[in-house]
Amino acid sequence: MTLDRILFEQYWHLACHRRELANDGDFIKFDGVSGEIVLFNDNGEIVAFDNTCPHRGARIYTDEHGNRPATCGYHGWTYKNGTIIVPEKARFKSCDIDRARFNTFQVDWCGDFVFFAIKPRMGLYEQLGKSADILENISFNVDRRLDLNRYDYECYWPLAVENALEPYHIAAVHAETLATLQLGDGQNVFDGANSIWYAPLGNARVVNQLARLRRLFNIDYQYEGYMSLYIFPFTMISSTYGYSYSLQNFFPARQGESRTRFTSRLYASNTLNENATRVLDSFFESTVRMNRKVFEEDHEVCKLLPRDSWSMEPLKYASDLESKILHFRQTYRESACVQHTNHQLSK
């Protein structure tokens, strides 16, 4: 088993916000190195399962998200209330049909954020560490999803993650988007395998504009600047002033594919009232456009990076703006060592 697959299967992954799976039948599908995984609202209970029917292996869902029963279109097998409904069940005389099960995975919550894991090596809050408090606060201030953006980055996933971790590239790659905020060097905070970057905004005009918007929001958690939280191994959450939050997943593609399954969700924070929401419509629309443009720019530069340009070893030439990359690679090496030790013990 590759380390990519081990990281995917042994860590918790932030899937989405509670509001995205609010109704019976709501679902969201992810694709990664271990295959397709669905999170589904099963009559109020959020469950996770692989996207294959246990009968003949057909895919249950082909859409990325939506609302419909977990019913296989091939023979009508349905997952409901934690069990399988099998049409014409009496025809299965030659087997123990009552033992048929969907392949389900573990689900847990941090505030209003839902996580899934296949075979986690630790509990969710142990993995999150002190970052759990930040995630809880963010989740309780989220109102709704503004945008869902999903496509493949044409590069190996650690290269996409490292690009998201370091601000050194901002001036060259995001000259007319993220760089217009004039972010300061800020502060890196390391929490186990996770890390967070807090950076002040140097553009006084933008700061004044954002400060005036504060009266339109009903939020009790905010960093008045730019913050970017990394949750090892595949997840980032970033925000400017806490008015919206961008959740990004960089899942490794299946073995042999040098691609990254990228998903970006943009959430709006709680507004004061309906009138404030209407006033903020144009602000949120511009935030969606900016968010998409930044990731398009990141994708274009990540295409320049061949897979063999990445190594788990420390950077040979590391600027002081790339310290989170050094931390990421150290954590990756430690995970590789743990896996090697476990493999040796199992022999």
C-alpha positions in Angstrom: 0.0 0.0 0.0 1.4 3.4 -0.9 1.9 6.1 1.7 -0.6 8.3 -0.2 -3.3 5.7 0.4 -2.2 5.2 4.0 -2.6 8.9 4.7 -6.0 8.9 3.0 -7.2 5.9 5.0 -5.6 6.6 8.4 -6.4 10.3 8.9 -9.7 12.2 9.4 -10.7 14.4 6.5 -12.9 17.5 6.8 -15.7 16.9 4.3 -18.2 19.8 4.6 -20.4 21.8 6.9 -23.5 20.5 8.6 -25.8 22.8 6.5 -24.7 21.1 3.3 -26.2 17.8 4.5 -29.2 19.3 6.3 -32.0 17.3 4.6 -32.8 13.6 4.3 -31.3 12.4 1.1 -28.6 15.1 0.8 -25.3 13.7 -0.4 -21.8 14.8 -1.3 -19.3 12.6 -3.2 -15.5 12.7 -3.0 -12.9 10.9 -5.1 -9.5 9.9 -3.9 -6.7 7.3 -3.9 -9.0 4.8 -2.2 -11.9 5.3 -4.5 -15.2 7.3 -4.3 -16.7 8.1 -0.9 -20.1 9.5 -0.3 -21.5 11.3 2.8 -25.2 11.0 3.0 -28.0 12.2 5.2 -29.8 9.0 6.1 -33.0 10.3 7.8 -31.0 12.7 10.0 -27.9 10.5 10.5 -24.8 11.4 8.5 -23.2 8.3 7.1 -20.2 7.7 4.9 -19.8 4.8 2.5 -17.9 3.8 -0.6 -19.8 4.6 -3.8 -20.4 1.0 -4.8 -23.4 -1.3 -4.4 -22.5 -4.5 -2.5 -24.5 -6.5 -5.0 -22.7 -6.1 -8.3 -20.4 -3.1 -7.7 -22.4 -0.4 -9.6 -21.8 3.2 -8.6 -24.7 4.6 -6.4 -24.1 8.3 -7.3 -22.6 9.9 -10.4 -23.3 13.5 -9.5 -20.9 15.4 -7.2 -23.7 16.4 -4.8 -27.5 16.7 -4.6 -30.5 15.1 -3.0 -31.9 11.7 -3.8 -32.1 8.3 -2.1 -29.1 6.0 -1.9 -30.5 3.7 -4.5 -28.5 1.7 -7.0 -29.9 2.3 -10.5 -28.9 -1.3 -11.6 -31.2 -3.4 -9.4 -32.7 -1.0 -6.9 -30.8 -1.9 -3.8 -31.3 1.0 -1.3 -29.4 2.1 1.8 -32.0 3.5 4.2 -32.1 3.8 8.0 -28.8 2.0 8.4 -29.9 -1.1 6.5 -30.2 -2.4 2.9 -33.6 -2.8 1.2 -33.3 -5.6 -1.3 -36.0 -5.8 -4.0 -37.4 -9.4 -4.4 -35.4 -10.5 -1.4 -36.9 -14.0 -1.5 -35.0 -14.8 -4.7 -31.7 -14.9 -2.8 -32.2 -18.4 -1.5 -28.7 -19.6 -2.2 -26.9 -17.0 0.0 -27.3 -15.3 3.4 -28.7 -12.1 2.0 -29.2 -10.6 5.5 -25.4 -10.3 5.8 -25.2 -7.9 2.8 -23.9 -4.5 3.9 -22.8 -1.2 2.4 -19.1 -0.6 3.1 -19.4 2.2 5.6 -16.7 4.4 7.2 -16.4 6.4 10.4 -18.0 9.9 10.8 -17.3 12.4 13.5 -17.9 16.1 14.2 -15.9 19.1 15.2 -18.5 21.8 15.9 -20.6 21.9 12.7 -17.9 20.4 10.5 -18.3 16.8 9.6 -15.2 14.6 9.1 -14.9 11.1 7.7 -12.2 8.4 8.1 -11.6 4.9 6.8 -9.4 3.4 9.4 -8.1 6.3 11.6 -5.0 5.8 13.6 -6.3 8.2 16.3 -9.4 10.1 17.4 -10.5 13.2 15.6 -9.7 15.6 18.4 -6.4 14.0 19.0 -5.5 14.6 15.4 -6.8 18.2 15.4 -5.1 19.2 18.6 -5.5 22.9 19.5 -6.8 23.6 16.0 -10.1 22.0 17.0 -11.0 25.2 19.0 -10.5 27.3 15.8 -12.5 24.9 13.7 -15.4 24.9 16.1 -15.5 28.6 16.2 -15.4 28.9 12.4 -18.1 26.3 12.0 -20.5 28.0 14.4 -20.2 31.2 12.4 -20.9 29.7 9.0 -24.3 30.5 7.5 -24.4 28.9 4.0 -22.3 27.6 1.1 -21.8 30.2 -1.6 -19.8 28.1 -4.1 -18.6 24.6 -4.8 -15.7 24.3 -7.2 -14.2 21.0 -8.2 -11.6 19.8 -10.7 -8.3 18.0 -11.0 -5.0 19.8 -10.4 -2.5 18.5 -13.0 0.2 17.8 -10.4 1.1 15.5 -7.6 -0.9 16.3 -4.4 2.1 17.4 -2.2 3.1 20.0 -4.8 -0.5 21.4 -4.6 -0.5 21.4 -0.8 3.0 23.1 -0.6 1.8 25.8 -3.1 -1.1 26.5 -0.7 1.2 26.5 2.3 3.7 29.2 1.3 3.0 32.9 0.5 6.4 33.4 -1.3 4.7 32.9 -4.7 1.9 35.4 -4.1 3.6 38.4 -5.7 4.5 36.5 -8.9 1.4 34.3 -9.3 -1.4 36.4 -7.8 -0.3 39.9 -8.7 -3.8 41.2 -9.5 -5.7 39.0 -7.0 -4.4 37.9 -3.6 -1.3 40.2 -3.8 -3.6 43.3 -3.8 -4.3 42.7 -0.1 -0.5 43.5 0.5 -0.2 40.7 3.1 2.5 41.2 5.7 4.9 38.4 6.8 2.6 37.6 9.7 3.0 34.7 12.1 3.2 30.9 11.7 1.7 28.8 14.5 2.5 25.1 14.5 0.3 22.6 16.2 1.5 19.1 15.9 1.0 18.1 12.2 -1.2 21.2 11.6 -0.2 24.8 11.1 -1.8 28.2 10.7 -0.6 31.5 9.2 -1.9 34.8 10.4 -1.1 37.8 8.2 -2.1 41.5 8.5 -3.4 43.4 5.5 -1.2 46.2 4.3 -3.7 47.7 1.8 -5.2 50.5 3.9 -8.1 51.1 1.5 -9.1 47.4 1.6 -8.8 47.4 5.4 -11.1 50.4 5.7 -13.7 48.8 3.4 -13.6 45.5 5.3 -13.9 47.3 8.6 -17.0 49.1 7.5 -18.7 45.8 6.6 -18.3 44.4 10.2 -21.7 46.0 11.2 -23.5 43.7 8.7 -22.2 40.5 10.2 -23.4 38.5 13.2 -20.2 36.7 14.1 -18.4 36.1 17.3 -15.1 34.8 15.9 -12.9 36.9 13.6 -9.2 37.5 12.7 -8.9 41.0 11.3 -6.5 40.0 8.6 -5.8 36.9 6.4 -5.6 33.5 8.0 -4.9 30.1 6.5 -5.3 26.9 8.6 -3.7 23.7 7.3 -5.0 20.3 8.6 -2.6 17.5 7.8 -2.6 15.9 5.3 -5.1 17.3 2.7 -7.1 20.2 4.0 -6.9 24.0 4.1 -9.3 26.7 5.4 -8.6 30.3 4.6 -10.4 33.6 5.3 -10.0 37.3 5.1 -11.6 39.0 8.1 -13.8 36.0 8.9 -16.6 37.2 6.5 -16.3 34.1 4.4 -14.3 30.9 4.6 -12.7 28.8 1.8 -12.4 25.1 2.5 -10.1 23.2 0.2 -9.3 19.5 -0.1 -6.3 18.3 -2.1 -6.9 14.5 -2.2 -4.4 12.3 -4.0 -5.7 10.7 -7.2 -5.6 6.9 -7.7 -2.3 5.1 -7.8 -0.3 5.9 -10.9 -2.1 9.2 -11.6 -0.1 12.4 -11.0 -3.2 14.5 -10.3 -4.8 16.1 -7.3 -8.5 15.8 -6.7 -9.2 19.4 -5.8 -12.4 20.7 -4.1 -13.0 24.3 -2.9 -16.1 25.3 -0.9 -16.7 28.9 -0.1 -18.9 29.6 2.9 -20.6 32.9 3.9 -20.5 33.8 7.6 -23.6 34.8 9.5 -25.1 38.1 8.6 -27.0 40.4 10.8 -30.4 40.1 9.1 -32.0 39.5 5.7 -31.4 43.2 4.7 -27.7 42.8 5.5 -27.6 39.7 3.4 -29.0 41.6 0.4 -26.6 44.4 0.9 -23.7 41.9 0.9 -24.8 40.1 -2.2 -22.3 41.9 -4.5 -19.5 41.5 -1.9 -20.1 37.7 -1.8 -20.3 37.5 -5.6 -16.9 39.3 -5.9 -15.5 37.0 -3.2 -16.6 33.9 -5.3 -15.0 35.3 -8.4 -11.8 36.2 -6.5 -11.6 32.8 -4.9 -12.0 30.9 -8.2 -9.5 33.1 -9.9 -6.9 32.5 -7.2 -7.2 28.8 -7.5 -7.1 28.9 -11.3 -3.8 30.8 -11.0 -2.5 28.3 -8.5 -3.5 25.4 -10.8 -1.6 27.0 -13.8 1.6 27.3 -11.8 1.2 23.8 -10.3 1.1 22.5 -13.9 4.7 23.5 -14.2 5.8 21.2 -11.5 6.7 17.6 -12.6 6.1 14.9 -10.0 9.8 14.2 -9.6 10.3 17.8 -8.5 8.9 16.9 -5.1 10.8 15.1 -2.3 10.0 14.5 1.3 13.5 15.8 2.2 13.9 19.4 3.4 14.1 22.2 0.8 17.6 22.8 -0.3 16.9 26.5 -0.6 14.2 27.6 1.8 13.1 31.2 2.3 11.6 32.3 5.6 8.2 32.3 3.9 8.5 28.6 3.2 8.8 27.4 6.8 5.4 25.7 6.6 6.7 23.5 3.8 9.6 22.4 6.0 7.1 21.5 8.7 4.9 19.7 6.2 7.8 17.6 4.9 9.0 16.8 8.4 5.5 15.5 9.3 5.3 13.5 6.0 8.7 11.9 6.8 7.5 11.1 10.3 4.4 9.4 8.9 6.5 7.4 6.5 8.7 6.3 9.4 5.7 5.2 11.4 4.4 3.2 8.5 7.8 1.6 7.9 8.0 0.6 11.6 4.5 -0.9 11.6 5.4 -2.8 8.4 8.5 -4.3 10.0 6.6 -5.2 13.2 4.0 -7.0 11.2 6.5 -9.3 9.4 
